[in-house]
Every structure is written in C-alpha cells, then in structure tokens.
C-alpha cells in the first residue's frame, strides 16, 4: 500500500531517476513535472532541484505542502533566504543521499521523532536524562568517551562535545524559571552505525522554529560565526550557529508547544578541516507537526 503521492520537479533526467528511486523506496507514488504544478493538493511533498529553486522561488513560497530542495547547498544566500519560512523546509545536497528517502517517509507518515531513523536498524542507543549543569558535564564526558572508544577521530569528538554542550544548555535554559518544566529535563541520546554518529537532544517545550534555525545560518555567514547576544535571540535558537559549524546533517523535529528534538549527524571519517558556517552541512531539515 502506497503512503501517498509526491511530486518531483526537474528537467534533469538523472535527478528525476534518483529522486524517483528514493520516493518509491519510501512507499510513495511519484509524479514527475517540468514545472511546479498549479495544484499540489494531496501531495505529501514537492521535491525540486536547484535549477527549479532558482527559477521559481515565489511559486515555491506559496505552496501548501513541504518542499524538499535537492542538489543545492547553504553556500547560496538565496536558498537560506527562501528557507527562512516554510514551506521550503528541507535541503538534501546529494539527491542520492539516503536522507531523501528518510525525509519522504517522515513526511508521509508523520512519524518524526527518534534518531533511530538515521542509523542502521538494531544498533544500540544510549540515553541520559539531564536536569542540571552537573548532569550535563557528566553526560558530555560519557558521550565523548564512548565516541573515542568506537574510533571517532579527535576532531569529531571535539565537535560532538561542542554540539552536545550547546543543545543541552539551550534545552535547560528553556526550562529556567519553571520548576515543573525543569524537572522534566533534557533527554540526550546517541548511537552509531558503520559511518555515522547520531546525537539527539530532546525537550518538552516545542519552542524552536524554522526561522530560528535558518536565521542563525544567515547570521553566522554574515557575522562570520559570531554569536548573537541574548537580547537578539530567543530560547533554543541560541548557539545554533556553532551547531551548524560542526555537523554533517541537522534535523529539527518540533510539535509546537509540546516537544522539540534536534538530531545531529557526524561522519566518523570526517576531516579536521571545516569551511564556512553551514558549508559542510549535507542536509538540513525542519519537521513541524501541529500539536494535539
């Protein structure tokens, strides 16, 4: 049984073929088009390539379904500007990346949460509940020791430490001033398969927005990585400039007002060299579901 219909818009036959394979594997029926259809009613998603994105940004902004851009990257300020607000909420730099299939499945089923989707089935997953700064320090030490034990290179371990520190700090900051929320804490989880380390931090607040994520990409590029002041930013948006500088993929899952989960993927064999903020990111996703 098919999970729904997705539309692939591209003039490139190679891109169409690769995208169709991913969508079909995700259980979707694929409709091909050379331009963005006037009516996308009932579609799970519209997948477009860079050429289509450049040709029709205004049309894309007006769509009523999620848009996935493939074959593009965050070095282009035009893409960042387009993604500041939905529906353009997903970037997969390589159309052949397995994340296109994963993204399509999540959009079709509405099953967003869980880092297990980004590693091989059956791998062990570590988990810690963090409520205090002391908990955070112990958790970072534990995850870094684990990463070293599985053979992660020193630069990768350093990136993991920085990212966990930022994400947990943001989650705990969200709960400040409300003891009941602080008691819920943040949930840190980690896992690996042959080539990827997945780290996630979840909280029960659901305040992170797509605009927060992309605004930090934009600011990081303009300001060369300098963080915003507390007065300029809100909640979990703080520190995303640093997270994006250190990950291969960033996935944000949000049920507004209820739950946020940030999943970061690291390449085990990553080089110690990094380019501009966001330039090393091979995929970026913001999944948002209406709260129940």
C-alpha positions as CSV (number, residue, x, y, z in Angstrom):
1,X,0.0,0.0,0.0
2,X,1.4,3.4,-1.0
3,X,1.7,6.1,1.7
4,X,0.8,8.9,-0.6
5,X,1.9,11.0,-3.6
6,X,5.0,13.2,-4.1
7,X,5.8,15.5,-6.9
8,X,9.4,15.7,-8.4
9,X,10.0,18.9,-10.4
10,X,13.2,18.8,-12.5
11,X,14.3,19.0,-16.1
12,X,17.3,16.8,-15.3
13,X,16.5,13.1,-16.1
14,X,19.3,11.9,-13.9
15,X,17.9,13.8,-10.9
16,X,14.4,12.6,-11.7
17,X,15.6,9.0,-11.8
18,X,17.5,9.2,-8.4
19,X,14.6,11.0,-6.7
20,X,12.1,8.5,-8.1
21,X,14.1,5.6,-6.6
22,X,14.2,7.3,-3.2
23,X,10.5,8.2,-3.2
24,X,9.4,4.8,-4.4
25,X,11.5,3.1,-1.7
26,X,9.8,5.4,0.8
27,X,6.4,3.9,-0.3
28,X,5.3,7.0,-2.3
29,X,3.8,7.3,-5.7
30,X,5.9,9.6,-7.8
31,X,4.5,12.3,-10.2
32,X,7.1,14.0,-12.4
33,X,6.8,17.6,-13.7
34,X,9.0,20.0,-15.6
35,X,7.5,23.0,-13.8
36,X,5.7,23.4,-10.4
37,X,2.1,22.4,-10.8
38,X,-0.6,24.9,-10.0
39,X,-2.4,22.4,-7.8
40,X,-0.4,20.3,-5.3
41,X,-3.4,19.3,-3.2
42,X,-3.0,15.9,-1.6
43,X,0.8,15.7,-2.2
44,X,3.0,14.7,0.7
45,X,5.8,16.8,-0.6
46,X,7.3,18.6,-3.6
47,X,10.9,17.8,-4.4
48,X,12.7,20.3,-6.6
49,X,16.3,20.7,-7.8
50,X,18.5,23.8,-7.7
51,X,17.5,24.9,-11.2
52,X,13.8,24.9,-10.3
53,X,14.5,26.7,-7.0
54,X,16.3,29.4,-8.8
55,X,13.6,29.7,-11.5
56,X,10.6,29.8,-9.3
57,X,11.3,31.0,-5.7
58,X,8.0,32.9,-5.4
59,X,5.9,30.0,-6.5
60,X,7.7,27.7,-4.0
61,X,6.9,30.2,-1.2
62,X,3.2,29.9,-2.0
63,X,2.9,26.1,-1.9
64,X,0.8,24.5,0.7
65,X,2.9,21.3,1.2
66,X,6.5,20.8,2.4
67,X,9.2,21.5,-0.2
68,X,12.5,19.5,-0.4
69,X,15.4,21.0,-2.3
70,X,18.0,18.6,-3.7
71,X,21.3,19.3,-5.4
72,X,21.7,22.6,-3.6
73,X,23.7,23.9,-0.6
74,X,23.8,26.5,2.1
75,X,26.6,28.5,0.4
76,X,23.9,30.2,-1.5
77,X,22.3,33.0,0.4
78,X,19.2,32.8,-1.9
79,X,18.5,29.3,-0.6
80,X,18.9,30.5,3.1
81,X,16.5,33.4,2.4
82,X,13.9,31.1,0.8
83,X,14.1,28.6,3.8
84,X,13.7,31.3,6.5
85,X,10.0,30.4,6.4
86,X,8.1,27.3,5.2
87,X,7.2,25.5,3.1
88,X,10.8,25.2,1.9
89,X,11.9,23.2,4.9
90,X,14.3,20.6,3.7
91,X,17.7,20.5,1.9
92,X,19.4,17.3,0.7
93,X,22.6,18.3,-1.1
94,X,23.1,15.0,-2.8
95,X,19.8,13.5,-4.3
96,X,21.3,10.1,-3.8
97,X,21.7,10.6,-0.1
98,X,19.6,8.1,1.9
99,X,18.2,11.1,3.8
100,X,15.9,11.8,0.9
101,X,14.1,8.5,1.5
102,X,14.1,9.0,5.3
103,X,12.7,12.5,4.9
104,X,10.0,11.3,2.5
105,X,8.9,8.6,4.8
106,X,8.7,11.0,7.7
107,X,6.6,13.5,5.7
108,X,4.3,10.7,4.5
109,X,3.7,9.0,7.9
110,X,4.0,12.0,10.3
111,X,6.4,9.9,12.4
112,X,9.1,12.5,13.0
113,X,10.9,11.7,16.3
114,X,13.7,9.3,17.0
115,X,17.4,9.3,15.9
116,X,16.9,5.6,15.1
117,X,15.7,6.6,11.7
118,X,19.2,7.9,10.8
119,X,21.2,4.8,11.7
120,X,21.1,1.1,10.8
121,X,18.2,-0.9,12.4
122,X,19.0,-2.6,15.7
123,X,22.0,-0.5,16.7
124,X,22.4,0.2,20.4
125,X,21.1,3.6,21.6
126,X,22.5,5.3,24.7
127,X,20.3,7.7,26.7
128,X,20.6,10.1,29.6
129,X,18.2,12.4,31.3
130,X,19.8,15.7,32.1
131,X,18.4,18.2,34.7
132,X,21.4,20.1,36.0
133,X,24.7,21.6,34.8
134,X,26.5,18.8,36.7
135,X,24.4,16.2,34.8
136,X,25.4,17.9,31.5
137,X,29.1,17.8,32.3
138,X,28.9,14.1,33.2
139,X,26.9,13.3,30.1
140,X,29.3,15.1,27.8
141,X,32.2,13.2,29.3
142,X,30.3,9.9,28.8
143,X,29.4,10.6,25.2
144,X,33.0,11.7,24.3
145,X,34.5,8.6,26.0
146,X,32.0,6.5,24.0
147,X,32.9,8.2,20.8
148,X,36.7,7.7,21.4
149,X,36.0,4.0,22.2
150,X,34.3,3.4,18.9
151,X,37.1,5.0,16.9
152,X,36.0,8.6,16.2
153,X,38.8,10.9,15.4
154,X,39.8,13.6,17.8
155,X,38.3,16.4,15.7
156,X,35.0,14.6,15.6
157,X,35.0,14.0,19.4
158,X,35.6,17.7,19.9
159,X,32.7,18.6,17.6
160,X,30.4,16.2,19.4
161,X,31.4,17.8,22.8
162,X,30.6,21.3,21.5
163,X,27.3,20.4,20.0
164,X,26.0,18.4,23.0
165,X,27.1,21.3,25.3
166,X,25.1,23.9,23.2
167,X,22.0,21.8,22.7
168,X,21.7,20.7,26.3
169,X,22.4,24.2,27.5
170,X,19.6,25.6,25.3
171,X,17.1,22.9,26.4
172,X,17.9,23.6,30.1
173,X,17.7,27.4,29.5
174,X,14.1,26.9,28.2
175,X,13.0,25.5,31.5
176,X,14.6,28.2,33.7
177,X,12.0,29.8,36.0
178,X,9.6,26.9,35.9
179,X,10.5,24.2,38.3
180,X,7.9,21.8,36.9
181,X,9.4,22.1,33.4
182,X,13.0,22.0,34.8
183,X,12.1,18.7,36.4
184,X,11.4,17.2,33.0
185,X,15.0,18.0,31.9
186,X,16.5,17.3,28.5
187,X,17.0,13.8,27.0
188,X,20.4,13.2,25.4
189,X,20.6,10.1,23.1
190,X,23.4,8.7,21.0
191,X,24.1,5.9,18.5
192,X,26.3,4.8,15.6
193,X,26.4,2.6,12.6
194,X,29.3,1.9,10.2
195,X,29.8,5.5,9.0
196,X,27.6,7.8,11.1
197,X,27.3,9.0,14.7
198,X,23.9,10.3,15.6
199,X,23.3,12.5,18.6
200,X,20.0,13.9,19.7
201,X,18.7,16.3,22.4
202,X,15.0,16.5,23.2
203,X,12.9,18.6,25.5
204,X,9.2,19.1,26.2
205,X,8.9,22.7,25.3
206,X,8.4,22.8,21.5
207,X,9.6,26.4,21.0
208,X,12.2,26.1,18.3
209,X,11.0,27.4,14.9
210,X,12.3,27.0,11.4
211,X,13.0,30.8,11.3
212,X,15.3,30.4,14.3
213,X,17.4,27.7,12.6
214,X,17.8,29.5,9.3
215,X,18.2,32.9,10.8
216,X,21.3,31.6,12.6
217,X,22.7,30.1,9.4
218,X,22.3,33.6,7.8
219,X,23.7,35.5,10.7
220,X,26.6,33.1,11.0
221,X,27.6,33.7,7.4
222,X,27.2,37.4,7.6
223,X,28.8,37.8,11.0
224,X,31.5,35.1,10.4
225,X,30.4,32.9,13.2
226,X,30.0,35.5,15.9
227,X,27.0,34.6,18.2
228,X,24.0,36.8,18.8
229,X,23.6,38.5,22.1
230,X,21.0,37.1,24.5
231,X,18.8,40.2,23.7
232,X,18.8,39.4,20.0
233,X,17.8,35.8,20.2
234,X,15.3,33.6,21.9
235,X,15.4,30.2,23.6
236,X,16.7,27.2,21.7
237,X,17.9,29.4,18.8
238,X,21.0,30.4,20.8
239,X,24.1,28.6,19.7
240,X,22.7,27.1,16.5
241,X,25.5,28.9,14.6
242,X,28.0,26.7,16.4
243,X,26.0,23.5,16.0
244,X,25.8,24.1,12.2
245,X,29.5,24.6,12.0
246,X,30.2,21.2,13.5
247,X,27.7,18.7,12.0
248,X,27.2,16.9,8.7
249,X,23.4,17.0,9.0
250,X,21.0,18.8,11.2
251,X,17.4,17.6,11.7
252,X,14.9,19.5,13.9
253,X,11.6,17.8,14.8
254,X,9.0,20.0,16.5
255,X,5.5,19.7,17.8
256,X,4.9,23.3,18.8
257,X,4.3,23.8,22.5
258,X,4.9,20.1,23.2
259,X,8.2,18.7,22.1
260,X,11.5,19.5,20.3
261,X,14.1,17.1,19.2
262,X,17.4,18.1,17.5
263,X,19.2,15.3,15.7
264,X,22.8,15.9,14.6
265,X,24.7,13.5,12.4
266,X,28.5,13.3,12.3
267,X,30.7,11.5,9.7
268,X,33.0,9.1,11.5
269,X,35.7,9.7,8.9
270,X,35.3,13.5,8.8
271,X,38.3,15.7,8.0
272,X,39.6,18.1,10.6
273,X,39.2,20.9,8.1
274,X,36.0,22.9,8.1
275,X,34.8,25.6,5.7
276,X,32.4,28.4,6.2
277,X,29.5,28.1,8.6
278,X,26.9,25.7,7.0
279,X,29.2,24.8,4.1
280,X,29.8,21.3,5.4
281,X,26.2,20.6,6.0
282,X,24.9,18.0,3.6
283,X,21.3,18.1,4.7
284,X,19.1,20.3,6.8
285,X,15.6,19.6,7.8
286,X,12.8,21.2,9.9
287,X,9.8,18.9,10.5
288,X,6.9,20.6,12.2
289,X,3.7,18.9,13.3
290,X,0.6,20.7,14.7
291,X,0.2,19.8,18.4
292,X,-2.5,17.6,19.5
